[in-house]
Structures are given as C-alpha cells and as structure tokens.
Amino acid sequence: MTLAQGRGSRLMLLKGSLAALGIPSRVVLVRPFTTDPAAYRFAGAELFNYAALQVKTAAEGEVLLAPGIRHAPFGRIAPQAQGQEAMVLPETGEKPLALKTAGSREADGKHVALQLSLSAEGTLSGKGVETYRGLEAAFLRATLERMNQEQRHQALEAAIARTFENGALTELAIEETEEPGSPVVFRFSFVAPGFARADGDGRIIVPHGIYPSSFARRFLHQFERRTPLLIGNPEKLDLEVELELPQGATLAGAPQSFKLETPFGRFERTEQASPGRFSVRQSSSLSMTRVAPEQYRAFGEILIAADQAEQREVVFQAAPSTVAAR
C-alpha cells in the first residue's frame, strides 16, 4: 500500500525490499536529543521516537539509514539522533540490543557568497549564491517539493526583504537534483534602494551590517529563565561578501576582526578594505545544546557580542575630489 499509494512508512517498505534481496536489516529506535533528557529506570517508548534502519554494507560496515529523510546523504541521520542512546529491535529469537548512535550532531550548514555594489546614493544591488549541503539540503528539498514556482519566488522574496532593508528580488534560479546528498543552490539578484544613508560630507553609512544573523532576536526571548533553553537545531554559516564601492570611496577607519570560541559555538569575522572595495569573511556555528538557567546570561552576552560584530555601523568615505564635484 505504501508503494502503490505513495504514502506511509518508507522505513518498513525499505526493510521489506532489503529482505527480498536477502539483505538483513534491523529497526533502530533512537532517543533524540530534543526529547525529555531526564534519567528513567524504565524509559517510556515515547522517548524513542526516531526510527532508522540498521544495515550492514560491504563498503562501510553497519550504517543507519533514515528513509523518512528523502535525498539524505547515504548513512546520515538527523543531527538530533546522532550521538544518542538507541535500541535495536530484535528479530525472532534475538535479544534487544542497546547502542549509542554515531555522529557529531553538527550542522552541514550553508555557504553564502555575495557580489554586491553600493551606489553613492545608498542603493545596494548585486547577486548572491546560497549553497545548502548534506542534510540541510535534504530538509530544504522536502520543503521545496511542497511549493510551486510562485510560492518559491515569494518565499525567497520575503527572505531578501528581511535580510536587506528595502530589498526586492529581481532574479531567481534554484538548482536541485534527485541525487541523494546533492546540494541545493539558490542563485538570485536583488536591489535595495535606501539600504545605506548618504550624508552631505561624502559619507555613505550602512547602519546595520550586510547579512545579519540576528542571534539575539531569535533566541533571547526572556530576561532570565527558570528552565533550560533548548537549541534543537545546530547552525553553521560560511559567508563571503565582496562589496564594490562608488569610485574613490573607501572604508572610514580600520577594518575590524572578531573571534569568539565558546561551549555554545563559535563566531569569526574578518574585514578587508581597499579603495573602492570592501570584503567580509565570516564563519559561525551554533551547537545543539540545552542552556541551563545559570548559563543563560552568559549565553545571551555571547549572542549579543556576535550580533554587534556583524551588525556594526560601517561608514564609507568618498574621495575628496568626488565630494568637491558635488
């Protein structure tokens, strides 16, 4: 029925197909990181709510397959199920087997490359390429499959408007294939009038950075907590920005660098400047974790520091001859 109707448990369908080929497999129930972490002498079955299939291969030995994640890389399960306690369900005559799943619980993340241009009037325009890898791509592809072309365009248009003030999407192309583990790539162009502010002294001011992650806004919803804060999805971002400035303009002041290594993740940002050019290289990651109430203040200070580094006001100064000509 699953195969005929295109719905139902693909896990049991895969198990049956492997059995028909003479390949043994076992159902594995995993207790994901996001479930109740309390220790129980007899943990309820509802805690082990992530199902995978254990298969022994000639090339890689025993691997866990998660048929519920279409297009996932072979042998990869969700980060929430990696490094977690699990139970192998026995076949007839076998005994249950407890194990701990492999994996680092890290995100595959995305890579963003932006080629931008800033006019003397403060209009930002350019092109971007967002590349999603591994499980990130598989989860994204599942979302895209439920959307038509117009809905896809609207979704990215909304994302552009959130990221770049006054931003409007002008072009969009999405590259995706049916190959498991393949990346999903967004190629887009946009224009954002009034993104920066031009004053009368030849200065062009970018008030809130170029590609904000907005960590504090997304995670700091309370002044203090009495219960742990669950970060249930790990994050990873690699960002490259190349910004072309108006002729003769340059960064006012020295380029900034910032690096932060913490138990909750890491953040590193490097700026470079030359006449007519400004570039940013940034790498950030946020671990899947539970932030205890006594750690919440320190966690918040870390997120705010990262936000301040990437959203700092950046000022560009036009060449004196250009200012005089005005």
C-alpha positions as CSV (number, residue, x, y, z in Angstrom):
1,M,0.0,0.0,0.0
2,T,2.9,2.4,0.8
3,L,4.4,2.0,-2.7
4,A,1.1,1.9,-4.5
5,Q,-0.4,5.0,-2.8
6,G,2.9,6.9,-2.4
7,R,2.3,7.4,1.3
8,G,3.0,5.6,4.6
9,S,6.2,4.4,6.2
10,R,9.1,4.2,3.8
11,L,11.1,2.5,6.6
12,M,9.1,-0.7,6.5
13,L,9.0,-0.5,2.7
14,L,12.8,-0.4,2.6
15,K,13.1,-3.1,5.2
16,G,10.8,-5.4,3.2
17,S,12.7,-4.6,-0.1
18,L,16.0,-5.4,1.5
19,A,14.7,-8.7,2.9
20,A,13.5,-9.7,-0.6
21,L,17.1,-9.1,-1.8
22,G,18.5,-11.2,1.1
23,I,20.0,-8.2,2.9
24,P,19.3,-8.3,6.6
25,S,18.3,-5.2,8.5
26,R,17.1,-4.2,11.9
27,V,14.8,-1.4,13.0
28,V,16.5,1.0,15.4
29,L,14.6,3.4,17.7
30,V,16.6,6.4,18.8
31,R,16.0,8.7,21.7
32,P,16.6,12.1,20.0
33,F,18.4,15.0,21.8
34,T,15.1,17.0,21.7
35,T,13.2,14.6,23.9
36,D,12.9,14.7,27.7
37,P,16.6,14.3,28.9
38,A,15.7,13.1,32.4
39,A,17.1,9.7,33.5
40,Y,14.5,7.0,33.9
41,R,15.0,3.5,35.2
42,F,12.4,2.4,32.7
43,A,12.2,4.9,29.9
44,G,8.9,5.1,28.1
45,A,8.7,4.0,24.4
46,E,7.5,7.5,23.5
47,L,11.0,8.9,24.2
48,F,12.5,6.7,21.5
49,N,10.5,8.3,18.7
50,Y,13.1,8.5,15.9
51,A,13.1,5.3,13.7
52,A,16.0,4.3,11.5
53,L,17.2,1.1,9.8
54,Q,20.5,-0.6,10.6
55,V,22.0,-2.2,7.6
56,K,25.4,-3.9,7.2
57,T,27.3,-2.9,4.0
58,A,30.4,-4.3,2.5
59,A,32.0,-0.9,2.0
60,E,31.1,0.9,5.2
61,G,30.1,-1.7,7.7
62,E,27.0,-1.1,9.7
63,V,25.2,2.1,8.9
64,L,21.9,3.7,9.9
65,L,19.5,4.7,7.2
66,A,16.7,7.2,7.7
67,P,14.2,6.7,4.8
68,G,12.0,9.4,6.3
69,I,14.5,12.0,5.1
70,R,14.3,11.9,1.3
71,H,17.5,12.8,-0.6
72,A,19.6,12.5,2.6
73,P,23.3,11.5,2.2
74,F,23.8,7.8,2.5
75,G,24.3,6.7,6.1
76,R,23.3,10.0,7.6
77,I,20.6,10.5,10.2
78,A,19.2,13.8,11.6
79,P,21.6,15.7,13.9
80,Q,19.1,15.3,16.8
81,A,19.6,11.5,16.5
82,Q,23.3,11.5,16.4
83,G,25.4,10.5,19.5
84,Q,22.2,9.4,21.2
85,E,21.1,6.2,23.0
86,A,19.1,3.8,20.9
87,M,17.6,0.4,20.9
88,V,17.8,-2.2,18.2
89,L,14.5,-4.1,17.9
90,P,15.2,-7.9,17.7
91,E,14.1,-10.3,15.1
92,T,12.6,-13.6,16.2
93,G,14.9,-15.4,18.5
94,E,17.2,-12.4,19.1
95,K,17.6,-10.2,22.2
96,P,17.2,-6.4,22.2
97,L,20.4,-4.5,21.8
98,A,21.2,-1.1,23.3
99,L,23.7,1.1,21.5
100,K,24.8,4.7,21.0
101,T,24.5,6.2,17.5
102,A,27.5,7.7,15.8
103,G,27.8,11.3,14.7
104,S,28.9,14.7,15.9
105,R,25.5,16.4,16.0
106,E,26.9,19.3,13.9
107,A,25.1,21.0,11.1
108,D,26.2,20.7,7.4
109,G,25.2,24.4,7.1
110,K,25.2,26.7,4.2
111,H,27.6,28.8,2.2
112,V,26.6,32.3,1.1
113,A,28.6,34.3,-1.5
114,L,27.5,37.8,-2.3
115,Q,28.8,40.1,-5.1
116,L,27.4,43.5,-4.3
117,S,27.6,47.1,-5.4
118,L,26.8,50.2,-3.3
119,S,25.9,53.5,-5.1
120,A,26.7,57.0,-3.8
121,E,23.0,57.4,-3.1
122,G,22.9,54.4,-0.8
123,T,21.3,51.8,-3.2
124,L,22.6,48.2,-2.7
125,S,22.4,45.8,-5.6
126,G,24.0,42.6,-6.6
127,K,23.9,38.8,-6.9
128,G,24.1,36.0,-4.3
129,V,24.6,32.3,-4.3
130,E,23.3,30.3,-1.3
131,T,24.5,26.7,-1.2
132,Y,22.9,24.2,1.2
133,R,24.7,20.9,1.8
134,G,24.1,17.5,3.2
135,L,21.1,17.1,5.5
136,E,20.4,20.8,5.3
137,A,19.8,20.4,1.6
138,A,17.6,17.3,2.1
139,F,15.3,19.1,4.6
140,L,15.2,22.1,2.3
141,R,14.4,20.0,-0.8
142,A,11.4,18.4,1.2
143,T,10.1,21.9,1.8
144,L,10.5,23.0,-1.9
145,E,8.7,19.9,-3.1
146,R,5.5,21.3,-1.4
147,M,5.8,24.7,-3.2
148,N,5.1,25.7,-6.7
149,Q,7.3,28.2,-8.6
150,E,5.3,31.2,-7.4
151,Q,5.4,30.2,-3.8
152,R,9.2,29.6,-4.1
153,H,9.7,33.1,-5.5
154,Q,7.5,34.6,-2.8
155,A,9.4,32.8,0.0
156,L,12.8,34.0,-1.2
157,E,11.5,37.4,-1.9
158,A,10.4,37.6,1.8
159,A,13.8,36.4,2.9
160,I,15.6,39.1,0.8
161,A,13.3,41.7,2.3
162,R,14.2,40.5,5.9
163,T,17.9,40.4,5.2
164,F,18.4,43.6,3.1
165,E,16.3,46.6,4.2
166,N,14.0,47.7,1.3
167,G,15.3,44.7,-0.7
168,A,13.4,43.4,-3.8
169,L,14.2,40.2,-5.6
170,T,14.8,40.7,-9.3
171,E,16.0,37.2,-10.5
172,L,15.9,33.7,-9.0
173,A,17.2,30.3,-10.1
174,I,17.1,27.1,-8.0
175,E,19.4,24.2,-8.8
176,E,18.4,20.9,-7.3
177,T,18.8,17.2,-8.4
178,E,17.3,13.9,-7.4
179,E,20.8,12.6,-6.4
180,P,20.9,11.8,-2.6
181,G,23.2,14.1,-0.7
182,S,23.4,16.6,-3.6
183,P,23.4,20.3,-2.7
184,V,20.5,22.8,-3.2
185,V,21.7,26.1,-4.7
186,F,19.8,29.4,-4.9
187,R,21.1,32.0,-7.3
188,F,19.5,35.4,-7.0
189,S,19.8,39.0,-7.8
190,F,18.2,41.9,-5.9
191,V,18.2,45.6,-5.4
192,A,17.7,47.6,-2.2
193,P,17.2,51.3,-2.5
194,G,18.0,53.3,0.6
195,F,19.9,50.4,2.1
196,A,22.6,52.8,3.2
197,R,22.4,56.5,4.1
198,A,24.3,59.2,2.3
199,D,25.1,62.5,4.1
200,G,26.3,65.8,2.8
201,D,30.0,65.2,3.7
202,G,30.5,62.4,1.2
203,R,29.9,59.7,3.7
204,I,27.8,56.6,3.0
205,I,26.6,54.9,6.2
206,V,25.5,51.2,6.4
207,P,23.7,51.2,9.7
208,H,23.0,47.5,10.4
209,G,25.6,45.4,8.6
210,I,25.1,43.5,5.4
211,Y,24.0,39.9,6.2
212,P,22.7,39.8,9.8
213,S,22.2,36.5,11.6
214,S,20.1,38.2,14.4
215,F,21.1,35.7,17.0
216,A,19.7,37.6,20.0
217,R,16.4,38.3,18.4
218,R,15.9,34.6,17.6
219,F,17.0,33.1,20.9
220,L,16.8,35.7,23.7
221,H,13.0,36.0,24.3
222,Q,13.2,36.4,28.1
223,F,15.4,38.4,30.5
224,E,16.0,35.3,32.6
225,R,15.0,31.7,32.6
226,R,13.9,29.1,35.2
227,T,14.1,26.2,32.8
228,P,16.8,25.3,30.3
229,L,16.7,26.8,26.8
230,L,16.7,24.1,24.1
231,I,18.6,24.8,21.0
232,G,17.2,21.9,19.0
233,N,18.8,22.6,15.6
234,P,22.5,23.2,15.1
235,E,23.5,26.0,12.7
236,K,26.5,26.7,10.6
237,L,27.2,29.5,8.1
238,D,30.1,30.4,5.9
239,L,29.8,33.9,4.4
240,E,31.8,35.7,1.7
241,V,30.9,39.3,0.8
242,E,32.5,41.4,-1.9
243,L,31.2,44.9,-2.0
244,E,32.1,47.4,-4.7
245,L,32.0,51.0,-3.6
246,P,31.5,54.2,-5.5
247,Q,34.6,55.3,-7.4
248,G,37.3,56.5,-5.0
249,A,35.3,55.6,-1.8
250,T,37.0,53.7,0.9
251,L,36.2,52.4,4.4
252,A,36.4,55.2,7.1
253,G,38.6,53.8,9.8
254,A,40.3,50.5,10.1
255,P,38.7,47.1,9.1
256,Q,37.6,45.1,12.1
257,S,38.2,41.5,13.1
258,F,36.3,39.5,15.7
259,K,36.7,35.9,17.0
260,L,34.7,34.1,19.7
261,E,35.1,30.5,20.9
262,T,32.6,29.3,23.4
263,P,31.0,26.0,24.5
264,F,27.8,27.1,22.7
265,G,29.5,27.6,19.3
266,R,32.0,29.8,17.5
267,F,32.0,33.1,15.6
268,E,34.7,34.6,13.5
269,R,34.6,37.6,11.2
270,T,37.4,39.4,9.2
271,E,37.0,42.5,7.2
272,Q,39.3,43.8,4.5
273,A,39.2,47.2,2.7
274,S,40.9,48.9,-0.2
275,P,39.9,52.0,-2.3
276,G,36.7,51.1,-4.0
277,R,36.3,47.6,-2.3
278,F,35.2,46.2,1.0
279,S,35.0,42.4,1.8
280,V,33.9,40.3,4.7
281,R,34.7,36.7,5.6
282,Q,32.6,35.2,8.3
283,S,32.1,31.8,9.8
284,S,29.7,31.0,12.6
285,S,28.3,27.9,14.2
286,L,25.8,27.3,17.0
287,S,25.7,23.9,18.7
288,M,22.7,21.9,19.6
289,T,22.5,22.2,23.3
290,R,20.5,22.9,26.4
291,V,21.4,26.2,28.1
292,A,20.9,25.9,31.8
293,P,19.2,28.9,33.6
294,E,22.5,29.8,35.3
295,Q,24.2,29.9,31.9
296,Y,21.5,31.9,30.2
297,R,23.0,35.3,30.9
298,A,26.5,34.3,29.6
299,F,24.8,32.8,26.6
300,G,22.9,36.0,25.9
301,E,26.1,38.1,26.2
302,I,27.8,35.9,23.6
303,L,24.9,36.2,21.1
304,I,24.8,40.0,21.6
305,A,28.5,40.3,21.1
306,A,28.3,38.3,17.8
307,D,25.3,40.5,16.7
308,Q,27.2,43.7,17.4
309,A,30.2,42.5,15.4
310,E,28.2,41.7,12.3
311,Q,25.7,44.5,12.6
312,R,28.1,47.3,13.5
313,E,27.6,50.6,11.6
314,V,30.0,50.7,8.6
315,V,30.9,54.1,7.2
316,F,32.5,54.7,3.8
317,Q,34.1,58.0,2.8
318,A,34.0,59.3,-0.8
319,A,37.2,60.6,-2.3
320,P,37.8,64.4,-1.6
321,S,37.6,65.2,-5.4
322,T,34.2,63.4,-5.6
323,V,32.8,65.4,-2.7
324,A,34.1,68.7,-4.1
325,A,32.5,67.9,-7.5
326,R,29.1,67.7,-5.8
